[in-house]
Amino acid sequence: MRKRIGILTSGGDCAGLNAVIRGVVRRADEGYGWDVIGIREGTMGLLSRPLAYEVLDPRQFTGTHLRQGGTVLGTTNEGDPFDFPMPDGSRKDRSEELIAGYNELQLDALIGIGGDGSMAILRRLAQQGGIPLVGIPKTIDNDLGSTEFSIGYTTAVDVATSALDMLQPTAASHNRVMVLEVMGRDAGHIALAAGIAGGADIILIPEIPYTIENITKKIDRLKMRGRNFALVIVGEAVKQENGETAQVTFSDGQSRYGGIGHYLADAIFRATGAETRVTVLGHVQRGAAPSAQDRLFGQAFGVKAVDLIKDGIDDVMVAWRNRQIVAVPIQDAIDQYQAVEPEGVMVQTARGLEICLGDD
């Protein structure tokens, strides 16, 4: 029988999502003769009436999508179907509506591309509705457990590294300290990797405490060696020295990480007198053309996900481990949060390069 597989992207967007979709569509069509149904705007497509979806044509996936950031299906990081906000201000469990939408499409399985939050919601829906689910890890933060890499991470690191490359000449030209604030949520993977790759002098991540005094000492040592500039990279979740979280409140009332870069710039200026400037990358890290690695892993994950469905395996997430693509229980991936290991190889590499991590 000709199977029908649903696929959706959920949570924040990132580079490499279209590569995953391409891998799924090509493998399903050319490998098994199956149809792939693209569900629009994440789980919202299954809550919409009429349903928001499209049959994905393999002829469209010639390679152009590999070069595009974002997702051709659209996504959402709002509207938990188990606690959905209604127009009158109330909240409603709409999970059965979503399951009904899945059944209306006559799908045989669902592939969900998302991070820990999306995976938790999708798994709960799958358990409730008897939906065969295969997950694909996607998050620029790279904090999803059970996999060494998630889709979107390497592109975000490339963008942050490129930003340091471009900040260095202007820092040297004007005798400045340049502070680069990057995304990463509660994990410091992006800041650490980009800081090493981009030649940062100071890397600050949420997992390692810092003091302004230690940062000042590092800048003073650079001056003593004849350097007229310094590069600082900081993860958005790094707290102020007094332990408070730097946040920005937007017009919709939501508060999100933001502002630690400006806090540090002001503190560094007051402590050293050095002219200091701040760059906040923000969503630039999400929208770039995918790196070669995100294109490669994206398609490999997509192919593996289809093969797992073919073998009747579900309630698993594809993962990269020890140069192999494997299947791991979705719940394990959710439960095993992956922060930066303070004694891990990347931290030791940074210390070996005499990069200041703020704690010495």
C-alpha positions in Angstrom: 0.0 0.0 0.0 1.1 3.6 -0.7 1.7 5.1 2.8 1.1 8.7 3.7 3.7 10.3 6.0 3.0 13.6 7.7 5.9 16.0 8.5 5.9 19.2 10.4 8.5 21.7 11.8 7.8 23.0 15.3 9.3 25.5 17.6 11.8 28.2 16.6 13.1 28.2 13.0 16.7 27.5 12.1 18.9 26.7 9.1 18.8 23.1 7.8 15.1 22.4 8.2 14.5 22.4 4.5 17.3 19.9 4.1 15.5 17.5 6.5 12.3 17.9 4.5 14.1 17.2 1.3 15.7 14.0 2.8 12.3 12.8 3.9 10.5 13.5 0.6 13.2 12.0 -1.6 13.6 8.9 0.5 9.8 8.3 0.9 9.0 8.8 -2.8 12.0 7.3 -4.6 12.8 4.6 -2.0 9.3 3.4 -1.1 6.8 5.1 -3.4 5.1 6.9 -0.4 3.4 10.3 -0.2 4.7 13.0 2.2 2.1 15.4 3.5 3.6 18.7 4.7 1.7 20.1 7.7 1.8 23.9 7.7 2.7 26.1 10.7 3.6 23.1 13.0 0.8 21.7 15.1 -1.4 24.7 14.1 -1.9 23.1 10.7 -3.7 20.2 12.3 -5.8 22.5 14.4 -6.9 24.7 11.5 -10.3 24.0 9.9 -9.9 23.4 7.0 -6.6 21.6 7.7 -3.5 23.5 6.5 -1.3 21.1 4.6 0.1 20.2 1.2 1.2 17.1 -0.6 5.0 17.7 -1.1 6.0 17.2 -4.7 9.4 15.4 -5.0 10.1 17.4 -8.2 10.3 20.6 -6.2 13.1 19.2 -4.1 15.9 19.4 -6.6 18.4 21.0 -4.3 17.3 24.7 -4.2 15.8 24.1 -0.7 19.1 23.0 0.6 20.4 26.6 0.3 17.4 28.2 2.0 17.2 29.0 5.7 14.0 28.8 7.6 11.3 26.2 6.7 9.1 26.0 3.6 6.3 24.6 5.8 6.3 27.4 8.4 6.5 26.8 12.1 5.2 28.0 15.5 6.5 28.1 19.0 3.1 29.1 20.5 -0.2 27.5 21.0 0.4 24.4 23.2 -2.6 22.1 22.1 -3.0 20.9 25.6 -3.3 24.5 27.0 -4.4 26.5 24.0 -5.1 30.2 24.5 -8.6 31.1 23.3 -9.9 34.5 22.0 -11.9 35.1 25.3 -8.8 34.7 27.4 -9.5 31.2 28.6 -7.4 28.2 27.9 -8.6 24.9 26.4 -7.2 21.4 25.8 -7.5 21.0 22.0 -5.4 17.8 21.7 -8.3 15.7 20.5 -9.0 18.2 17.7 -5.4 17.9 16.6 -5.5 14.1 16.7 -8.7 14.2 14.6 -6.9 16.4 12.1 -4.2 13.8 11.8 -6.7 11.0 11.3 -8.6 13.1 8.7 -5.4 13.3 6.6 -5.3 9.5 6.8 -1.7 9.5 7.8 0.3 6.4 8.6 3.0 8.1 10.7 4.3 11.5 11.7 7.8 13.0 11.5 8.2 15.9 13.9 11.2 18.2 13.7 11.7 20.1 16.9 13.5 20.8 20.1 12.8 19.5 23.6 9.6 21.4 24.1 8.2 20.4 20.8 9.3 16.8 21.2 7.5 16.6 24.6 4.2 17.9 23.2 4.4 15.7 20.1 5.2 12.6 22.1 2.3 13.3 24.4 0.0 13.7 21.4 1.3 10.5 19.8 0.8 8.5 23.0 -2.8 9.8 23.4 -3.7 9.3 19.7 -1.9 6.2 18.9 0.3 8.1 16.3 3.5 6.4 15.2 6.0 9.3 15.7 9.7 9.7 14.7 11.4 12.8 15.9 14.3 14.8 14.4 16.4 17.0 16.7 16.4 20.7 15.8 17.7 23.5 17.9 20.5 26.1 17.5 21.1 25.7 21.2 22.4 22.1 20.8 21.0 21.3 24.2 18.8 18.4 23.3 20.1 15.2 24.9 21.2 11.9 23.3 22.6 13.5 20.2 25.9 15.2 19.6 24.5 17.6 17.0 21.1 19.1 16.4 20.0 20.7 13.1 20.7 24.4 13.0 23.5 24.4 15.5 26.5 24.5 13.2 25.0 27.3 11.1 24.4 29.4 14.2 28.1 28.8 15.2 29.3 29.8 11.7 27.3 33.0 11.8 28.7 34.0 15.3 32.2 33.1 14.1 31.8 35.3 11.1 30.6 38.1 13.3 33.8 37.9 15.4 35.8 37.9 12.1 34.2 41.1 11.1 34.4 42.8 14.5 38.1 42.2 14.9 39.3 44.7 12.3 37.1 47.5 13.5 38.1 46.7 17.1 41.8 47.0 16.2 41.2 50.1 14.2 39.6 52.0 17.0 41.3 50.5 20.1 38.1 49.0 21.3 36.6 46.2 23.3 34.0 44.5 21.2 31.2 42.5 23.0 29.2 40.0 20.9 26.0 38.7 22.5 24.7 35.4 21.0 21.7 33.2 21.4 21.8 29.7 23.0 19.1 29.9 25.6 20.4 28.3 28.9 23.3 26.5 27.2 26.6 28.1 26.2 27.4 25.8 23.2 27.2 28.6 20.6 29.3 31.1 22.5 31.9 28.6 23.4 32.3 27.1 19.9 32.2 30.4 18.1 34.5 32.0 20.6 37.2 29.4 20.1 36.7 29.4 16.3 36.6 33.2 16.1 39.6 34.0 18.3 37.7 35.6 21.1 39.8 36.7 24.1 36.9 36.3 26.6 34.1 33.7 26.5 31.3 33.9 29.0 28.7 31.1 29.2 25.9 30.3 31.7 27.6 27.2 33.0 30.7 29.0 34.3 30.5 31.9 36.8 32.5 35.0 36.2 33.6 38.3 37.8 34.2 41.6 36.2 37.5 41.7 38.0 38.7 38.6 36.1 37.6 40.1 32.8 39.4 43.3 33.7 42.6 41.4 34.5 42.5 39.6 31.1 42.1 42.9 29.2 44.9 44.4 31.2 47.2 41.5 30.3 46.3 42.0 26.6 47.4 45.6 26.9 50.7 44.7 28.6 51.4 42.4 25.6 50.9 45.3 23.2 47.3 44.5 22.1 45.0 47.5 21.6 41.7 45.6 21.4 39.8 42.7 22.8 37.0 40.4 21.6 34.3 39.2 24.1 31.5 36.8 23.3 28.7 36.1 25.7 25.7 33.8 25.8 22.4 35.5 26.2 21.5 33.6 29.4 24.7 34.7 31.3 23.6 36.5 34.5 24.7 39.8 35.7 27.4 39.7 38.4 24.8 40.1 41.1 23.0 37.0 39.9 20.1 38.7 38.2 19.0 37.6 34.7 19.3 40.2 31.9 15.9 40.3 30.2 14.0 42.5 27.8 10.2 42.9 28.1 8.4 43.4 24.7 5.2 45.1 23.9 3.3 41.8 24.0 4.2 41.5 27.7 6.6 38.6 27.2 10.1 38.7 28.7 13.0 37.1 26.9 16.8 36.9 27.4 18.6 40.1 26.3 20.8 42.9 27.5 23.7 41.0 29.0 26.0 42.4 26.3 25.2 46.0 27.2 25.5 45.3 30.9 29.0 43.8 30.3 30.1 46.7 28.0 29.1 49.2 30.6 30.9 47.3 33.4 34.0 46.8 31.3 34.1 50.5 30.4 33.8 51.6 34.1 36.5 49.1 35.2 39.0 49.7 32.4 38.1 53.0 30.7 38.3 51.2 27.4 36.0 52.3 24.6 33.5 49.4 24.3 30.8 48.5 21.7 28.1 45.9 21.6 26.7 43.7 18.8 23.6 41.6 19.5 23.2 38.9 16.8 19.8 37.8 17.7 17.8 36.0 15.0 20.5 36.5 12.4 21.8 33.2 13.7 18.6 31.5 12.6 18.1 32.8 9.1 21.4 32.2 7.4 22.1 29.8 4.5 22.6 26.4 6.1 26.2 25.2 6.7 27.4 22.1 4.8 27.1 20.1 8.1 23.4 21.1 8.6 22.7 20.2 5.0 24.4 16.9 5.4 22.9 15.9 8.7 19.5 17.3 7.8 19.2 15.0 4.8 20.8 12.0 6.6 18.3 12.4 9.5 15.4 12.7 7.1 16.4 9.5 5.3 16.9 7.6 8.6 13.5 8.8 9.8 11.7 7.3 6.8 13.7 4.1 7.1 12.6 3.8 10.8 9.0 4.1 9.7 9.5 1.5 7.1 10.9 -0.9 9.8 7.9 -0.2 12.1 10.0 1.7 14.7 8.4 4.7 16.4 8.5 6.7 19.6 12.2 7.4 18.8 14.3 10.3 17.7 17.2 10.1 15.2 20.5 11.1 16.7 24.2 11.4 15.8 26.5 9.4 18.0 30.1 8.3 17.3 29.9 8.9 13.6 26.6 7.0 13.3 22.9 7.9 13.0 21.0 5.9 15.6 17.5 5.8 17.0 17.0 6.8 20.7 13.8 6.9 22.8 12.3 10.3 22.5 11.8 10.5 26.3 15.5 9.9 26.8 16.3 12.8 24.5 13.9 15.1 26.4 15.1 14.0 29.8 18.9 14.3 29.1 19.4 18.1 28.9 22.8 18.8 27.3 24.5 21.8 28.8 28.2 22.7 28.3 30.4 20.4 30.5 32.6 22.8 32.6 35.3 20.2 32.5 34.6 19.1 28.9 37.0 19.1 26.0 35.8 22.4 24.5 36.3 24.2 27.9 39.7 22.7 28.3 40.6 23.8 24.7 39.6 27.3 25.5 41.7 27.3 28.7 44.6 25.8 26.8 44.4 28.8 24.4 44.5 31.2 27.3 41.0 32.3 26.6 39.4 33.9 29.7 36.2 32.2 30.8 35.6 34.7 33.6 36.4 32.5 36.5 40.2 33.1 36.7 
